[in-house]
Amino acid sequence: MPVQVISSEAIGTVNAKVVVECDNIEEALGTKAKEVAIMGAKNVGLFRAGISSTSGPYPVNAEGQDCTLSAQPGMKYRNDFNLSGGLGS
């Protein structure tokens, strides 16, 4: 499965929170996850966004609920990105 946006929301006019989901921890920390998060922010009206912080990857089960680190069928990893807009956003 490719890296995908699970949710994105604007927070005021200059911030956004985007949650991405990936198959493994490496993807959740990788460049593609960051690029997808920036596109997710753009989709809620935040342009020229940069990542200000992340939650770090955490596992979810097939239903998208938090789970333990022990392997489970359908387990994925999510990372919550907080983004801030640049000048002119």
RARACOR-V197889 format. One record per pair of residues at least 6 apart in sequence whose ideal C-beta (glycine too) atoms are under 7 Angstrom apart, sorted by the first residue. I is the first residue (numbers start at 1). GAP is how many residues later the second one is. D is the distance in Angstrom with one decimal. If there is no record, write none. Layout:
BEGIN
i = [I:I]
gap = [GAP:GAP]
d = [D:D]
END
This chain:
BEGIN
i = [1:3:3:3:3:3:3:4:4:5:5:5:5:6:6:6:6:7:8:8:8:8:8:8:9:9:9:10:10:10:10:11:14:14:14:15:15:15:16:16:16:16:16:17:17:18:18:18:18:18:19:19:20:20:20:20:20:20:21:21:22:22:22:22:23:24:25:25:27:28:28:28:28:29:33:34:37:37:37:38:38:41:41:42:46:46:46:47:47:48:48:48:48:49:49:49:49:50:50:50:51:51:52:52:52:53:54:54:54:55:55:56:57:57:57:58:58:58:59:59:59:59:60:60:60:60:61:61:61:61:62:62:67]
gap = [22:17:19:24:29:30:33:16:17:13:15:31:35:13:14:15:72:12:8:10:32:33:35:36:7:8:35:6:34:35:36:6:70:71:75:67:68:69:25:28:30:33:67:63:65:19:22:23:63:65:59:61:13:16:17:58:59:61:55:57:6:11:54:55:53:53:32:52:6:29:49:50:51:28:46:17:14:44:46:11:45:8:42:7:37:39:43:38:42:37:38:40:41:34:35:36:37:33:34:36:30:32:30:31:32:29:25:26:27:24:25:23:20:21:22:8:19:20:8:10:16:18:6:7:16:18:6:11:13:14:11:12:8]
d = [5.6:5.6:5.0:5.8:4.9:5.1:4.8:6.7:5.6:6.1:5.8:6.1:4.2:4.4:6.6:5.0:6.5:4.7:6.4:4.4:3.9:6.6:6.0:5.1:6.5:5.5:6.3:5.2:4.4:5.8:6.2:6.1:6.0:4.5:6.3:6.9:6.7:5.5:4.1:5.5:4.5:6.6:4.8:6.4:5.6:4.4:3.7:5.7:4.8:6.5:5.7:5.1:5.0:5.3:5.5:6.7:5.6:6.8:5.1:5.0:4.5:6.0:6.5:5.2:6.3:6.2:4.9:5.4:6.1:3.7:4.3:6.8:4.3:6.1:5.9:6.0:6.6:3.8:6.6:5.4:6.8:4.1:4.4:6.7:6.3:4.7:5.8:6.3:4.6:6.0:3.4:6.5:5.3:4.3:6.6:5.3:7.0:6.5:6.0:6.6:5.5:5.6:5.0:6.2:4.7:4.7:5.5:6.5:5.3:6.2:3.9:6.7:4.5:6.9:4.9:6.5:6.8:5.9:5.2:5.9:5.6:5.7:6.0:6.1:5.5:5.5:4.4:5.5:6.4:6.1:6.6:3.0:6.6]
END
